Amino acid sequence: MKIVKEHIDEKFEETTDSVRDMHIGGIDLGKAWTETVSEGIRKWYVFLHDLNLLGKKVTVSERLPHSNAEGPEKTLVIKDIKRGNFPSDIYFYYDDDEGKEQRIMINVHKKLYIHDV
């Protein structure tokens, strides 16, 4: 019998969520996208609506406009959610540190993490 030992060289800080930092949990939007859009676009929008995200603090990956390039992860409190021209164009609206309304297009093929408030 062979014993395998794993080493995890993760560094955790008090200001971050260690479970999210290891990408454990979260809602796999890519999987939900594949499962719902194949049955109809309306089912995708119902799935997003049923998450009840308004007012919740989340971490999402941004999709850079005019490309499918992956942007940075952002943590924000959702003020509003709007759809764009295509089903994959989902915008989260939030207030920045100065109180100005901002929006990002989320990457619907990445995970969404809802934080405990």
C-alpha positions as CSV (number, residue, x, y, z in Angstrom):
1,M,0.0,0.0,0.0
2,K,1.3,3.4,-0.9
3,I,0.6,6.5,1.2
4,V,0.2,9.7,-0.6
5,K,0.8,13.0,1.2
6,E,-0.4,16.3,-0.1
7,H,1.0,19.6,0.7
8,I,-1.2,22.7,0.4
9,D,0.8,25.9,0.3
10,E,-2.1,28.2,0.6
11,K,-1.7,31.5,2.5
12,F,-4.9,32.8,4.1
13,E,-5.5,36.3,5.4
14,E,-8.1,37.4,7.9
15,T,-9.7,39.7,5.4
16,T,-10.4,37.0,2.8
17,D,-12.7,34.0,2.7
18,S,-10.4,31.0,2.7
19,V,-13.1,28.7,1.3
20,R,-13.8,31.0,-1.6
21,D,-10.0,31.6,-2.1
22,M,-9.7,27.8,-2.8
23,H,-12.6,28.0,-5.2
24,I,-14.7,25.6,-3.1
25,G,-18.4,25.9,-3.3
26,G,-20.1,28.7,-5.2
27,I,-22.7,28.5,-7.9
28,D,-21.3,27.2,-11.2
29,L,-22.9,29.6,-13.6
30,G,-21.3,27.8,-16.6
31,K,-23.1,24.5,-15.7
32,A,-26.4,26.3,-15.0
33,W,-26.0,28.2,-18.3
34,T,-25.5,24.9,-20.3
35,E,-28.4,23.2,-18.5
36,T,-30.9,26.0,-18.8
37,V,-30.2,27.7,-22.1
38,S,-30.5,24.3,-24.0
39,E,-34.1,24.2,-22.7
40,G,-34.8,27.8,-23.5
41,I,-33.5,31.2,-22.7
42,R,-36.4,32.0,-20.4
43,K,-35.3,29.1,-18.1
44,W,-31.8,30.8,-17.8
45,Y,-33.4,34.1,-16.7
46,V,-35.7,32.3,-14.3
47,F,-32.7,30.6,-12.8
48,L,-30.9,33.9,-12.2
49,H,-34.1,35.5,-10.8
50,D,-34.5,32.7,-8.3
51,L,-31.1,33.3,-6.8
52,N,-32.5,36.4,-5.2
53,L,-29.2,38.3,-5.5
54,L,-30.4,41.9,-5.0
55,G,-28.8,43.3,-1.9
56,K,-26.4,40.4,-1.5
57,K,-22.6,40.6,-1.4
58,V,-21.1,38.4,-4.2
59,T,-17.8,37.7,-5.9
60,V,-18.0,37.2,-9.7
61,S,-15.6,37.2,-12.6
62,E,-16.0,40.1,-15.0
63,R,-16.3,39.6,-18.7
64,L,-14.5,42.4,-20.5
65,P,-16.7,44.3,-23.0
66,H,-16.4,43.6,-26.7
67,S,-14.5,40.4,-26.1
68,N,-14.8,37.1,-24.3
69,A,-11.6,37.7,-22.4
70,E,-11.8,37.0,-18.7
71,G,-11.5,40.0,-16.5
72,P,-10.7,40.2,-12.8
73,E,-12.8,38.9,-9.9
74,K,-14.8,41.5,-8.2
75,T,-16.7,41.5,-4.9
76,L,-19.7,43.8,-4.7
77,V,-23.2,44.3,-3.3
78,I,-25.7,43.9,-6.1
79,K,-28.1,46.9,-6.5
80,D,-29.7,45.8,-9.8
81,I,-29.4,43.2,-12.4
82,K,-30.1,43.8,-16.1
83,R,-29.7,41.8,-19.2
84,G,-28.0,42.9,-22.4
85,N,-28.6,42.1,-26.1
86,F,-27.7,38.4,-25.7
87,P,-28.6,35.9,-23.0
88,S,-25.0,35.8,-21.8
89,D,-24.9,39.6,-21.4
90,I,-25.8,39.9,-17.7
91,Y,-24.9,43.2,-15.9
92,F,-24.6,43.6,-12.2
93,Y,-25.0,47.2,-10.9
94,Y,-23.4,48.3,-7.6
95,D,-22.1,51.3,-5.8
96,D,-18.3,51.9,-5.7
97,D,-16.4,53.1,-2.6
98,E,-17.4,56.7,-3.5
99,G,-21.1,55.9,-3.8
100,K,-21.2,56.2,-7.6
101,E,-23.2,53.6,-9.5
102,Q,-21.1,51.2,-11.5
103,R,-21.8,48.1,-13.6
104,I,-19.9,45.1,-14.8
105,M,-20.8,42.4,-17.3
106,I,-20.3,39.1,-15.5
107,N,-18.7,36.0,-17.0
108,V,-21.5,33.5,-17.0
109,H,-19.1,30.6,-17.5
110,K,-17.4,31.1,-14.1
111,K,-18.5,30.6,-10.5
112,L,-20.6,33.0,-8.5
113,Y,-19.9,33.2,-4.7
114,I,-22.5,34.5,-2.3
115,H,-21.0,35.8,0.9
116,D,-22.6,35.5,4.3
117,V,-23.5,39.0,5.4
